[in-house]
């Protein structure tokens, strides 16, 4: 599948969204990801391929990819992405993955670390558009208060009384104690974990300590990002 670049948009001081169109209309479930290939000159050891979550909802009609990019220390792949010009293209797999919401009425706890917010942005926009219930508490960890999609999240929270946000800004960490203090009832929700691999692995163990079985945990991790 070919993705044709349309434009980029700065989200925070070091995060950017990239917007693409497809040759033919495609469908996907909010929360799914792509495996993209961007050939470029002098690729570094990480190569020309990446797994990326789709940050847009299906109804929006475009593919949106959001990444943290440090201009001084970025991989060759991210530099090539930043250099894309309108009309240039890259190859992608079809949408994949099961980090999706099957039953919006089910209570959910979403935990995000930094750029791990991207699948939740897609799911929230989709649920809001379809006027589905958003029975969610979001626990969102960030290095500072320059928070990706903060306005979008808070706009949705204002119109959905059962969507609640708890921020954890460095040095505060999301761990078993933070979860216990911010989640009043651990017995029913499905827990979604999205962020750097080390954070996701740590939080899985923390949830086990709290008595949450694997059957109530879904994970999505972002290789190559340091823990928040």
N, C-alpha and C positions, 0 to 999 in steps of 0.2 A: 504494500500500500504506500502510495506517495503522499507526503505531507508538504504542502507548499506554504512557505513563510509569508505572513501578512504584516505583522508588526510586533514590536516588543513594548512592554510597559514596566516601569519601575514600580515595585510594590513597597519596598523599604530601602534603606541605604545600601543593602547588599543582596536584595532579592529582586528577581525580574520574572515577569510572565511573558511567554512567547506564544503567539497565536498563529495557528495553521489552518488551512482549508484542505479538504480531501477532494480527489478528482470525482469520486462518486459518493453519494450520501452513505454514511455508516451509522450503525447503532451500537450502543454499549450500555452497560449498567454503571450507574454512578458509583465510583470507588475503584473502578478497574484501572489497569496500567497498560503501557505499551513497551515494546522493545524496539528502540530506534537505532538507526545507523546513520552517522554523519561523517562521511569521508572528508579528510582535511590533510593539509601538508604537515609533515613532521609530527605525527601523533605520538604522544608519550606512552608510557608503559600501560596505562589504563585503556588505551585503544580508542576505537571509533564507535563503540556501541554502549548504550545505557538502557537501564530499565527506568521508566518515568511514569508517575501517576498522572492520569488525566485530571486536571483541576476544574475543568468545565463540566457542566451538566449536559446531558444529551440534548435537551431542548434548545440550548444556546447556539447550536449549529456550527461550532468550530471546536478545534482541539486546542486546549490551553495547557501549557506546561510551565510550571513555576519552579525556579531553582534559586538556591543561594549561590551567589557568584562573587568571589573576592577578586577584583581586577588585578591585584598584584600576585596572587598565589593560586590562580585557577589552573585547572587541567587544560590541556590542548583542546579537548572536546568542548569545554565551556567557552573558551576563547573563540572557537569556531562558531559556536551558537550565537555568541554576542555579535559576531561579524556578519551574520546572515543578512542578505539584502532581500527586499521584497521581491517575490517571484522565484527565489531560489528554493530548492526542495531537498528533502531527505527521505529515506525509506523507513518504514515502520511495519511491525507486526500488526495483526488484528488485535483489538482489545482483549485482555485476558484478566483472570483473577477472580477471587471470591470474597474480597474485602468489601462486601456489599450489604445492604440492608434488605432482608426478605420480608420482615414484618415490622412496619414502622410503629405499631402500637406497643411493641415490646419495649420495656424500659431498657435504656442503654447508657453506659458510661463510655465516653470516647476520651482516650488519653493521647495527646499529641506532643511531640517534641520538635520544636522549630518548624522546619519545612515539612515535617510529617503532618501538617495541617491540610495538605493539598487534597487527599481523598475526602476529607470531611467537608471541604468547601464544595466539592462536586455533589456529595450526597445531600448536604443542606439545601443547596440551590435546587436540586431535583425535587426533594420533598416539599419545599416551599412552593415551587411552581405547580406541583400536582395537588396542592392543598392537603397533603397528608399530615398526620400528627407528627410532631417532633418531640418525642419523649426522651430527651437526652440531657445528660450533664456532661459538659466538656471540661476536662482538666488539661490545661494548655501551658507547657513549659517553654520559656524563652530566655535567651541570654540577657536581654534588656527590654525596654518598653517600646522599642520600634518593632511592633508585632505585625506579622504578615496576616492580611485579611481581617484585621481588627474591626474596621468599620462595617464590613459585610456581616461578620459574626454578630456584632452588637445590634445592627439593624434587624436581623432576623430574630434576635432575642427579644426585641421590643414588641414584636408582633406574634410571638409564640411563647405563651406563659410557661410552658413546660420545657423550654430550652434554656438551660442555665450554664454560665461560664465561670470557672474558677481559674485564675491565672497563677502561675508559679514563675516568678521572675528571679533569675540568679541573684543571690545565692540559694534561694528556696528551691528545693528539689521535689519532684513527685516521687514519693515512696509509699510504703505501707502506712506510715503515720499520716501523711498528707491525704491519702485516699480515705483512711478511716475517719479523719476529721471532716472531710468535705462530702462524703457520700453517706447519707443517713441510713440507707438500707442496702446491704450488700447481698441480700438473699436472692433477689430476682433478676438484676440487670445482666445483660450481655456486655462484656468488656471488650472494647476495641483498642488496640495498641498500634500506634503509628509513629515512627521516628527512626533515629539511628539504631543500628542493630544492637549495639551494646545496651542502649536504653530499653529497647523492647525485651531483650533477654532478661535484664535485671527486673523489669516490671512483671514479667511472667512469674518469676520466682517470688516476688513480693505478693502477687495475687494468690499464689499457692499457699503462702504463709497465712493469708487472710481467709483461706478455706474455699477459694474460688476454683472449681475444677476446669480442666482443659476444655470441656464441652461448652463452657460459657466464656471462652476467650478467643478472639480473632486477632491476627497480627498482620502487619504490613511494615517492612523495614526498608531503610534507605541506605544502601551500601556506600561507604566512602565518606559519610558524615560523622564528625566527632559527636560524642554524647553532649546533650544540652545540660 
